[in-house]
Structure formats: C-alpha cells, structure tokens
C-alpha cells in the first residue's frame, strides 16, 4: 500500500478552482502550491465561505500563507477557523 504524505504542486500551473478537489483527499496529506495558485485558492475559499472547505484548505496547506497577500477581511475569516502562520 502506497501512502503519500506531501503533494508538491509548486510547479503546477492549474487554476485554483480545479485544485479545490484535492482539498478533500484523505489525511494526512500536505499540499504545497506555488504562489499564484495559492493566492487564487485563498480567494476561492474566502468567497465560498464554506466551513468544511476552509478547514480542509487550512489543514492541507499546513497554514503557511506567508507568500500570500491577504486583506484584513480574509485574515479575519481564516483566523476564525484556525491559527495561521502569517
């Protein structure tokens, strides 16, 4: 049985919306995104305002959003769901 711990998509140029399906993959799995798709994914998650999607997103990206440019509204929303490494 093969077990994947980390999925490195830093070289992947996919659109954020298509990457949201990866957030539902079984734990433990960390996903690394490049800067632009991660920024887009943050926007998709924030706009959806879905608790399950937000929880999965924060868990999969290991809460590392240091490369993202976040508005105060987005930061506040994400902080309500989990502590972040900003």
N, C-alpha and C positions, 0 to 999 in steps of 0.2 A: 504494500500500500504506500503510495506516494503522498507526502504531506508538504504543502507549500506554506512557508512562514511569512515571506515577503514577496510582493509582486512589484517589481521596479518598472514603472512606466514613464520614467523621466525622458526617454527618447520617443515616446509615443505622441503623435500629433492629433489624436482623436478629439472630437468635440465633447464637451463636458456632459451634455445630455446623454450621450451614448455610454459614458463611463459610469453613470449612476447605477446601472445594473450590477456593476462589480461591487458596490457597497453592500449588497445583500449576500455576498459569499460568506460561507461559514468561517467562524473564528477558530483559531487565532490566525488572522491574516492582516498584515500591514501592507498598505499600498502607497507607493511613492509616485507622485506626479511631478511633471515639470511645472515651472512657474505659471505659464499661461493657462493650461488646462485646470490647474488647481484653483487659480483665481476665478475661472469660469464656473467651476464646480461649487465654490463657495457661494457665488451668486445664485446658482440654481437651487442650492439647498436653502438659502435665505428666502428666496422668492416663494419656494414651496411651503415654507412654514410648517413642515411636517415633522413631528417629534421623532418618529421612527427613523426617517431618512436622516435627520440631523444627528441622532445618536449613532447610527451606523457610520455616517461620514466622519464624525469626530473620532470614533474608535478606529476606523481603518487608516486614517491619515496620521494616527498617533498624536493628534492635536498639535502638530507642528505647522503653524501657518505663518512662520516668520517671513516667508517670501511674498506673502500677500499684502495688498494694500486694502485695508478694511475701513469702512465707515464706522462711526460710533454706533449706529443702529445695528450693524452686522455684529460688531464686537459684543454689544449688549445682548443680542439674541443668542449668540453662541455661548456667552458666559452663563446664561440661564440654563444651559444644557450640560455644560462641563467646563472645568477649569482648562484654560488654554496656555500654551507656551507661546506667547506673542513676542 
